[in-house]
Amino acid sequence: MPSPQAVGTQQSPQTLSQPSPPQPTYAGPVIVLDPAHGGTDPGARGQTGAIEKDVVLQFARAARAELVRQGYRVVLTRDDDSNPSYDDRAAIANSYHDAIFVNLHVSSTGTVDSARAFFYQFWSSFSPQSRLPAPDAGQTSEPATESTTAVASVPPISSSSLVPWNEAQRSSADVSHRLADQLQIQLAQQFPGSPAVSKGVAIRGLRSVVAPAVAIEISSVATTTAASLSATAGPLAVSIARGIQAFRPANSAVSK
């Protein structure tokens, strides 16, 4: 029988400290997925019961799973039925030094089972003929005329070295265009009815992002069943992952 001293020095298995599981290390940019709408803003509605705010959240979750599987760190601007402001969504992306922002929509019209990538194009670079709304104009783009209303709430800039919120995307315009092109190539392979090239539109959700930023819109809520629209989540996730990989390999940088 062990002595009392020996018994006192023994540690119970329950008191032994357990090593913490290793934390995953992520390489490459942080992918910020932005499911549009939410809360009291449902977005487009289909006669079959499809509601845009719900469908795009499904899309974002499917894309997150695929991107994480590929080794990326992924952040959602919302993972519930909330509706962050445009600036709040942009601020999430802007909080990372190396981010890619992908805004997700479902159109109210358009060729069923098609998809299109958009990049932000400032009004000053539009010709009068090209000032056309995005397919989901009621939710994604600015009006087709110049207006100061959309930027009335932008806080004053205290230093000339700071970038105004309404100009934030300008510095990333070229890389956003390239990203949209890469995504459109992949979307056209997964959704045969899709156009061959991406499109520049003044989409409010992209304007305040200081990083490569695109919007992807799936057509449309006018499907035969709501389930058929949800079924596009897988092909869309694959398109996003492959497009980002082509644009920016996962091992090209270490995220914050």
C-alpha positions as CSV (number, residue, x, y, z in Angstrom):
1,M,0.0,0.0,0.0
2,P,1.5,3.4,-1.0
3,S,2.5,5.8,1.8
4,P,0.3,8.9,2.4
5,Q,3.1,11.0,1.1
6,A,3.2,9.1,-2.2
7,V,-0.5,9.4,-2.5
8,G,-0.4,13.1,-2.0
9,T,2.1,13.7,-4.7
10,Q,0.1,11.8,-7.4
11,Q,-2.0,13.9,-9.8
12,S,-5.5,12.7,-10.7
13,P,-5.9,12.2,-14.4
14,Q,-8.7,14.7,-14.4
15,T,-6.4,17.5,-13.2
16,L,-3.8,17.1,-15.9
17,S,-3.8,20.0,-18.2
18,Q,-4.8,19.1,-21.8
19,P,-2.8,20.6,-24.7
20,S,-4.8,23.1,-26.7
21,P,-5.7,22.0,-30.2
22,P,-3.5,23.6,-32.8
23,Q,-5.0,26.8,-34.3
24,P,-5.4,26.7,-38.1
25,T,-3.0,28.8,-40.0
26,Y,-4.4,30.6,-43.1
27,A,-2.5,31.7,-46.1
28,G,-3.6,34.2,-48.7
29,P,-6.3,36.9,-48.5
30,V,-9.2,37.0,-46.1
31,I,-12.4,36.4,-48.1
32,V,-15.2,38.6,-46.9
33,L,-18.6,37.2,-48.2
34,D,-21.4,39.7,-48.1
35,P,-24.9,38.2,-48.4
36,A,-27.0,41.2,-49.5
37,H,-30.1,42.5,-47.7
38,G,-31.4,40.9,-44.5
39,G,-33.7,41.9,-41.7
40,T,-36.6,44.0,-42.9
41,D,-35.1,44.2,-46.3
42,P,-36.0,40.9,-48.1
43,G,-34.6,41.8,-51.5
44,A,-36.2,40.1,-54.5
45,R,-39.1,37.7,-54.0
46,G,-40.2,34.9,-56.2
47,Q,-43.6,33.4,-56.7
48,T,-42.4,30.1,-55.5
49,G,-41.5,31.5,-52.1
50,A,-37.8,32.2,-52.7
51,I,-36.6,35.3,-50.8
52,E,-33.3,36.8,-51.8
53,K,-32.0,37.6,-48.3
54,D,-32.4,33.9,-47.3
55,V,-31.0,32.4,-50.6
56,V,-27.9,34.6,-50.6
57,L,-27.2,33.6,-47.0
58,Q,-27.3,30.0,-48.1
59,F,-24.9,30.9,-50.9
60,A,-22.5,32.6,-48.5
61,R,-22.4,29.6,-46.2
62,A,-21.8,27.2,-49.0
63,A,-19.0,29.4,-50.4
64,R,-17.5,29.7,-46.9
65,A,-17.3,25.9,-46.6
66,E,-15.7,25.5,-50.0
67,L,-13.2,28.4,-49.4
68,V,-12.2,27.1,-46.0
69,R,-11.7,23.7,-47.5
70,Q,-9.3,25.4,-49.9
71,G,-7.3,26.9,-47.0
72,Y,-8.7,30.5,-47.0
73,R,-9.9,32.4,-43.9
74,V,-13.5,33.5,-44.5
75,V,-15.6,36.1,-42.8
76,L,-19.3,36.8,-43.4
77,T,-20.7,40.3,-43.0
78,R,-23.8,38.6,-41.6
79,D,-24.6,35.0,-40.6
80,D,-28.1,35.6,-39.5
81,D,-31.2,37.7,-40.5
82,S,-29.6,41.0,-39.7
83,N,-29.0,43.9,-42.2
84,P,-25.7,45.7,-41.6
85,S,-25.4,49.1,-43.3
86,Y,-23.3,49.4,-46.4
87,D,-20.6,51.2,-44.4
88,D,-20.6,48.5,-41.7
89,R,-20.2,45.8,-44.3
90,A,-17.4,47.7,-46.0
91,A,-15.7,48.3,-42.6
92,I,-15.4,44.6,-42.0
93,A,-13.4,44.1,-45.2
94,N,-11.4,47.3,-44.5
95,S,-10.4,46.0,-41.1
96,Y,-8.1,43.4,-42.8
97,H,-4.9,44.4,-44.5
98,D,-5.4,41.7,-47.2
99,A,-9.0,41.1,-48.1
100,I,-11.2,40.2,-51.0
101,F,-14.9,41.3,-50.8
102,V,-17.7,39.3,-52.6
103,N,-21.2,40.7,-52.5
104,L,-23.9,38.2,-53.3
105,H,-27.3,38.8,-54.9
106,V,-30.2,37.0,-56.6
107,S,-31.9,39.0,-59.4
108,S,-35.6,39.5,-59.8
109,T,-35.4,38.9,-63.6
110,G,-33.0,37.4,-66.1
111,T,-32.1,34.1,-67.7
112,V,-32.7,31.3,-65.1
113,D,-29.5,29.5,-64.1
114,S,-27.2,32.2,-65.2
115,A,-24.7,34.3,-63.2
116,R,-22.8,37.5,-63.6
117,A,-19.9,39.2,-61.9
118,F,-19.8,43.0,-61.5
119,F,-17.1,45.4,-60.5
120,Y,-17.5,49.0,-59.4
121,Q,-17.3,51.6,-62.1
122,F,-17.5,55.3,-61.1
123,W,-20.0,57.5,-62.9
124,S,-17.2,59.7,-64.2
125,S,-15.9,56.9,-66.3
126,F,-19.3,56.0,-67.8
127,S,-20.5,57.1,-71.2
128,P,-24.2,58.3,-71.4
129,Q,-25.0,55.0,-73.2
130,S,-23.4,52.9,-70.5
131,R,-25.2,54.4,-67.5
132,L,-27.5,51.4,-67.1
133,P,-28.7,49.9,-63.8
134,A,-27.6,46.5,-62.7
135,P,-30.1,43.7,-63.3
136,D,-31.1,44.0,-59.6
137,A,-31.3,47.7,-59.8
138,G,-33.6,48.2,-56.9
139,Q,-31.1,46.7,-54.5
140,T,-27.5,46.9,-55.9
141,S,-26.9,50.0,-58.0
142,E,-27.0,53.8,-57.6
143,P,-29.5,55.9,-59.6
144,A,-28.6,56.6,-63.3
145,T,-28.1,60.3,-62.6
146,E,-25.5,62.1,-60.5
147,S,-26.7,62.7,-57.0
148,T,-25.1,63.7,-53.7
149,T,-27.9,62.0,-51.7
150,A,-26.1,58.7,-51.4
151,V,-23.0,60.3,-49.8
152,A,-24.8,62.8,-47.5
153,S,-24.1,60.7,-44.4
154,V,-20.4,60.3,-45.1
155,P,-18.4,61.7,-42.2
156,P,-16.2,64.7,-42.9
157,I,-12.6,64.0,-43.8
158,S,-10.1,65.6,-41.3
159,S,-7.0,65.1,-43.4
160,S,-6.2,65.1,-47.1
161,S,-4.3,61.8,-46.6
162,L,-7.6,60.0,-45.7
163,V,-9.7,58.4,-48.4
164,P,-13.4,59.5,-48.4
165,W,-15.8,56.5,-48.1
166,N,-17.4,57.3,-51.4
167,E,-14.0,57.1,-53.1
168,A,-12.6,54.1,-51.3
169,Q,-13.0,51.6,-54.2
170,R,-11.3,53.8,-56.7
171,S,-7.8,52.7,-55.8
172,S,-8.8,49.1,-56.3
173,A,-10.8,49.6,-59.5
174,D,-8.4,47.8,-61.8
175,V,-7.8,44.7,-59.5
176,S,-11.5,44.5,-58.9
177,H,-12.1,44.4,-62.6
178,R,-9.5,41.6,-63.0
179,L,-11.2,39.7,-60.1
180,A,-14.6,40.0,-61.7
181,D,-13.2,38.8,-65.0
182,Q,-11.7,35.7,-63.4
183,L,-14.9,35.0,-61.6
184,Q,-17.0,35.4,-64.7
185,I,-14.8,32.8,-66.5
186,Q,-15.7,30.3,-63.8
187,L,-19.3,31.3,-63.6
188,A,-19.7,30.8,-67.3
189,Q,-18.4,27.2,-66.9
190,Q,-20.8,26.4,-64.1
191,F,-23.8,28.3,-65.4
192,P,-23.9,27.9,-69.2
193,G,-26.4,30.7,-69.8
194,S,-24.1,33.3,-68.3
195,P,-22.4,36.1,-70.3
196,A,-18.8,35.8,-71.2
197,V,-17.5,39.0,-69.6
198,S,-18.1,40.8,-66.3
199,K,-19.7,44.2,-66.2
200,G,-18.9,47.6,-64.6
201,V,-21.8,49.1,-62.6
202,A,-22.0,51.6,-59.8
203,I,-23.1,49.2,-57.1
204,R,-23.3,50.9,-53.7
205,G,-22.3,47.8,-51.7
206,L,-18.8,47.9,-53.4
207,R,-18.0,51.7,-53.3
208,S,-16.7,51.9,-49.8
209,V,-14.4,48.9,-49.8
210,V,-10.6,49.5,-49.9
211,A,-9.8,46.1,-51.4
212,P,-10.7,44.0,-54.5
213,A,-14.5,44.0,-54.4
214,V,-17.0,42.4,-56.7
215,A,-20.7,41.5,-56.7
216,I,-22.1,38.3,-58.1
217,E,-25.7,38.0,-59.1
218,I,-27.5,34.7,-59.8
219,S,-30.6,34.7,-62.0
220,S,-33.3,34.5,-60.9
221,V,-36.0,34.2,-58.2
222,A,-38.4,33.4,-61.0
223,T,-37.5,29.7,-60.9
224,T,-39.9,26.7,-61.1
225,T,-39.1,25.8,-57.5
226,A,-37.3,27.5,-54.6
227,A,-35.2,24.3,-54.2
228,S,-33.8,24.7,-57.7
229,L,-32.4,28.1,-56.8
230,S,-30.9,26.8,-53.6
231,A,-29.3,24.0,-55.6
232,T,-27.1,26.6,-57.4
233,A,-25.2,27.2,-54.1
234,G,-22.7,24.3,-54.8
235,P,-21.8,25.4,-58.3
236,L,-21.6,29.0,-57.2
237,A,-19.2,28.1,-54.3
238,V,-17.0,26.2,-56.7
239,S,-17.0,29.2,-59.1
240,I,-16.0,31.6,-56.4
241,A,-13.2,29.4,-55.0
242,R,-11.7,28.8,-58.5
243,G,-12.1,32.4,-59.5
244,I,-10.3,33.6,-56.4
245,Q,-7.6,31.0,-56.8
246,A,-7.0,32.1,-60.4
247,F,-6.9,35.7,-59.3
248,R,-4.9,35.3,-56.1
249,P,-3.3,32.0,-55.2
250,A,-3.9,31.0,-51.6
251,N,-0.2,30.9,-50.7
252,S,0.6,34.3,-52.1
253,A,0.4,36.1,-48.7
254,V,-0.4,35.6,-45.1
255,S,-3.6,37.1,-43.7
256,K,-3.9,39.3,-40.7
